[in-house]
Amino acid sequence: MDITLIFKVAGIGLLISVLNMVLEKTDRKDWTTLTTLAGVIIVLTMVITEINDLFNAVRTMFQLY
């Protein structure tokens, strides 16, 4: 696992928060919800792939197949 994952998640969080602020100023509450949901889904897929890599490393370490 690398520190870049933390920076990617933080960057996505900052981008989504800025988008939410802009969309709230323009009275687009429905799009605000959708962008938040999209950000959560993107971050979850990134984290799930890292967890999958971790489990694969543990399996190979203990030779569990």
C-alpha positions in Angstrom: 0.0 0.0 0.0 1.3 3.4 -0.9 0.8 6.9 0.4 -0.5 7.9 -3.0 -3.9 6.3 -2.2 -4.4 8.8 0.6 -3.5 11.7 -1.7 -5.9 10.4 -4.3 -8.8 10.1 -1.8 -8.0 13.5 -0.4 -7.9 15.0 -3.9 -11.2 13.5 -4.9 -12.7 14.7 -1.6 -11.5 18.3 -2.3 -12.8 18.2 -5.9 -16.2 16.9 -4.8 -16.5 19.5 -2.1 -15.7 22.3 -4.5 -18.2 21.0 -7.0 -20.8 20.7 -4.3 -20.2 24.4 -3.3 -20.5 25.6 -6.9 -23.6 23.5 -7.5 -25.3 24.7 -4.3 -24.6 28.3 -5.3 -26.4 27.7 -8.6 -29.4 26.0 -6.9 -28.7 22.5 -8.3 -29.3 20.4 -5.2 -30.1 17.3 -7.2 -26.7 17.4 -9.0 -25.0 18.0 -5.7 -26.3 14.7 -4.4 -25.3 12.9 -7.6 -21.7 14.3 -7.5 -21.4 13.3 -3.8 -22.6 9.8 -4.7 -20.2 9.5 -7.6 -17.3 10.6 -5.4 -18.2 8.0 -2.8 -18.4 5.3 -5.4 -15.1 6.2 -6.9 -13.3 6.2 -3.6 -15.0 2.9 -2.6 -13.8 1.2 -5.8 -10.2 2.4 -5.1 -10.3 1.1 -1.6 -11.9 -2.2 -2.5 -9.1 -2.9 -5.1 -6.5 -2.1 -2.4 -8.2 -4.5 0.0 -8.3 -7.2 -2.7 -4.5 -6.7 -3.2 -4.0 -7.1 0.5 -6.0 -10.3 0.7 -4.1 -11.7 -2.3 -0.8 -10.9 -0.6 -1.9 -12.6 2.6 -3.0 -15.7 0.6 0.4 -15.9 -1.1 2.3 -15.3 2.1 0.6 -18.2 3.9 0.1 -20.2 0.7 -3.7 -20.4 1.0 -5.4 -21.0 -2.3 
